[in-house]
Structures are given as C-alpha cells and as structure tokens.
Amino acid sequence: MSKERATRSLSILQLHEPVSDLEWATFVSLQLLDIYTTYKGLQYDCVKELNPILGESPSVGKMFLVKTAVLLPAIEHDRRHNTLNSKVFSETNFLMSIVVANNIDAVQQSKKYCKKR
C-alpha cells in the first residue's frame, strides 16, 4: 500500500472519547430544565414559545413529547454512524445551558413587567 493511501486511510479513522455518564446526566438535566423554565415563563401573559412546532403556549407534555421525538432519532442516527461522542455532547450541553439561562432571564424579566396568567 502506498504511503499516501495509508495516510488517507488513517485520516478517515478518528478516535473520539465516548460520552461519559456525567455528560449524559447533564444532557438529560438540561433538557428537563429547558422544559421547566419554559413552563415557568409561559405562566406570564407576555411570554410565548418561539418554536413553531409547539405553538405559542404548549403543555409540559407536548414539550416533552416533541423533545423526545426529535432527540431520540438524532441520537440514534449519531450512534449508528459513530458520531456520538464527548465533543458533540459538550457542545450540545453548552448550547443548552445558554438556552436555559435565557429562559431563566425571561422568567425574571416577566416577573417584573408582566401579569401572571
């Protein structure tokens, strides 16, 4: 085998650290916190859900169902294609922490300026 072909073959193989139990726990916790903080925000008349799939004022059950319906197939796809790794989870968890922080900020602002439904 030529050196170039061997180098190309090795570049395709990428070793990724598997997802740890802590990363899984963080992922699940952040998903649940997103639902909870969204629910808390929706208790105010000035807050609306921006996800068009959910509608402006979804129930907790609908939020959970849609999250599950979207995330499970995506996770399974990544698992099958060996792209489910620690790096992906770290990035996803970071993004979700921003989403939750934004939800918490929206709830705090709503407490000051809006009426509870």
Secondary structure, DSSP 4 states (H G I P E B T S, - for coil): --HHHHHHHHHH----PPPPHHHHHHHHHHHHHHHHHHHHHTTBTT-----TTT-SS--HHHHHHHHHHHHHHHHHHHHHTT---HHHHHHHHHHHHHHHHHHHHHHHHHHHHS-B-
